[in-house]
Amino acid sequence: MSGAGTETPVGCEAAPGGSGGKKRDSLGTASSAHLIIKDLGEIQSRLLDHRPVIQGETRYFVKEFEEKRGLREMRVLENLKNMIRETNEHTVPECRDAMESSLKDVLQRLQAANDSVRRLQEKEQERRKMYNDHLVASEKQHQLQWEELMREEPHRRAAVDEEHRRAVERLREQYAEMEKDLSKFATF
């Protein structure tokens, strides 16, 4: 079982009639014990030491796993490559064409909206200018009316004061007459 020299099967003796049989017998005990121990070590390592088997199985599992995984990843990468090619060849140009046609329409609408807004702003500015001009003219007219009122105010005040003085005078005369009339009745 070991690969060193001639092997004698365990539990078997050397073949009789061979040359040097005596020499073997005298050395055979030591040599056979050595061979038996060696064979026992090999048997023990094969029965109890599972590291080589486990390492072999582990290598086999890893190899199989990597092959399957590699094939799966290759399929995924191939699918991605096909999808990217299809996107580049078909989808992107279609999107670009749709975008360009839509953008032209959007730009035209935007230009029209800008023109409308500009016209509205111009109208609003004109309306504000007219309103401000009207407001300024109205303010000037009110100022002139106020100045005229302030010029006429002393004359009107004098007229009202004169009218009030006359009314007070009339009331005095009327009360004086009423007192005279009452004094006539007071003699009763």
C-alpha positions in Angstrom: 0.0 0.0 0.0 2.9 2.3 0.5 4.9 3.0 -2.6 8.3 2.3 -1.0 10.2 -0.9 -1.9 8.7 -4.3 -2.1 5.5 -4.7 -0.2 4.4 -7.7 1.7 0.6 -8.0 2.1 -0.5 -7.7 5.7 -1.0 -11.0 7.4 1.0 -12.9 4.7 4.4 -14.3 5.0 7.2 -14.2 2.5 7.2 -16.8 -0.2 9.2 -19.9 0.9 12.2 -20.9 -1.1 13.2 -17.4 -2.0 16.8 -16.4 -1.6 17.7 -14.7 1.6 14.8 -16.2 3.4 16.8 -16.4 6.6 17.9 -12.8 6.3 14.3 -11.8 5.9 13.2 -13.6 8.9 15.7 -12.0 11.1 15.0 -8.6 9.7 11.4 -9.4 8.9 10.1 -8.8 12.3 11.4 -5.3 12.5 10.7 -4.6 8.8 7.2 -6.2 8.9 6.3 -4.2 12.0 7.5 -1.1 10.3 5.4 -2.0 7.2 2.4 -2.8 9.3 2.6 0.5 11.1 2.9 2.3 7.9 -0.1 0.5 6.4 -2.1 1.2 9.6 -1.2 4.9 9.3 -2.5 4.9 5.7 -5.7 3.1 6.6 -6.3 5.5 9.5 -5.7 8.5 7.3 -8.1 7.2 4.6 -10.7 6.3 7.2 -10.5 9.2 9.5 -8.8 12.1 7.6 -11.5 13.6 5.4 -9.7 16.8 4.4 -8.6 15.7 0.9 -12.1 14.4 0.1 -13.7 17.6 1.5 -11.3 19.8 -0.4 -12.0 17.9 -3.6 -15.7 18.2 -3.1 -15.4 21.9 -2.2 -13.3 22.5 -5.4 -15.9 20.7 -7.5 -18.8 22.6 -5.9 -17.1 26.0 -6.4 -16.2 25.0 -10.0 -19.8 24.0 -10.7 -21.2 27.1 -9.0 -18.9 29.4 -10.9 -19.8 27.8 -14.2 -23.5 28.0 -13.6 -23.2 31.5 -12.2 -20.9 32.5 -15.1 -23.5 31.2 -17.6 -26.3 33.0 -15.8 -24.3 36.2 -15.7 -23.4 35.8 -19.4 -27.1 35.5 -20.2 -27.9 38.5 -18.2 -25.1 40.5 -19.8 -26.2 39.3 -23.3 -29.7 40.4 -22.5 -28.5 43.8 -21.3 -26.3 44.2 -24.4 -29.4 43.4 -26.6 -31.6 45.8 -24.7 -29.0 48.6 -25.0 -28.5 47.9 -28.7 -32.3 48.0 -29.2 -32.6 51.2 -27.1 -29.8 52.9 -29.1 -31.1 51.8 -32.5 -34.8 52.2 -32.0 -36.0 53.8 -28.9 -33.6 56.7 -28.7 -34.2 57.9 -32.3 -37.9 57.6 -31.9 -37.8 59.6 -28.7 -35.5 62.2 -30.3 -37.9 62.5 -33.3 -40.9 62.8 -31.0 -39.1 65.3 -28.8 -38.1 67.4 -31.8 -41.6 67.5 -33.2 -43.1 68.2 -29.8 -40.5 70.9 -29.1 -41.2 72.7 -32.3 -44.9 72.7 -31.4 -44.1 73.8 -27.8 -41.7 76.5 -29.1 -44.4 77.9 -31.4 -47.0 77.9 -28.6 -44.5 79.5 -26.3 -43.7 82.2 -28.8 -47.5 82.8 -29.3 -47.9 83.0 -25.5 -45.0 85.4 -25.2 -46.5 87.6 -27.9 -49.9 87.6 -26.2 -48.3 88.5 -22.8 -46.3 91.3 -24.5 -49.4 92.7 -26.0 -51.3 92.5 -22.7 -48.4 94.3 -21.0 -48.4 97.0 -23.5 -52.2 97.5 -23.1 -51.8 97.5 -19.3 -49.0 100.1 -19.6 -51.2 102.2 -21.9 -54.2 101.9 -19.5 -52.0 102.8 -16.5 -50.6 105.8 -18.4 -54.1 106.9 -19.3 -55.3 106.4 -15.7 -52.2 108.3 -14.4 -52.9 111.1 -16.9 -56.5 111.2 -15.9 -55.5 111.1 -12.2 -53.1 114.0 -12.7 -55.6 116.0 -14.6 -58.3 115.3 -12.0 -55.9 116.3 -9.2 -55.1 119.5 -11.0 -58.8 120.2 -11.5 -59.4 119.5 -7.8 -56.5 121.8 -6.9 -57.9 124.6 -9.0 -61.4 124.1 -7.5 -59.9 124.1 -4.0 -58.0 127.3 -4.7 -61.2 128.9 -6.1 -63.1 127.8 -3.1 -60.5 129.2 -0.8 -60.6 132.6 -2.7 -64.4 132.7 -2.5 -64.5 131.5 1.1 -64.0 134.9 2.8 -66.8 136.4 0.6 -69.2 133.5 1.4 -68.3 133.6 5.1 -69.0 137.3 5.1 -72.3 136.7 3.3 -73.2 133.9 5.8 -72.2 136.1 8.7 -74.3 139.0 7.3 -77.3 136.7 6.8 -76.8 135.3 10.3 -76.7 138.8 11.8 -79.9 139.7 9.9 -81.6 136.5 11.1 -80.5 137.2 14.7 -81.8 140.8 14.3 -85.1 139.5 13.0 -85.4 137.0 15.8 -84.7 139.8 18.3 -87.4 142.0 16.8 -89.8 139.1 16.7 -89.1 138.2 20.4 -89.4 141.9 21.3 -92.8 142.0 19.7 -93.8 138.8 21.4 -92.8 140.3 24.7 -94.9 143.3 24.0 -97.8 141.1 23.1 -97.3 139.1 26.3 -97.0 142.2 28.4 -100.5 143.2 27.2 -101.8 139.9 28.4 -99.9 140.0 31.6 -102.2 142.8 32.9 -105.2 140.6 33.1 
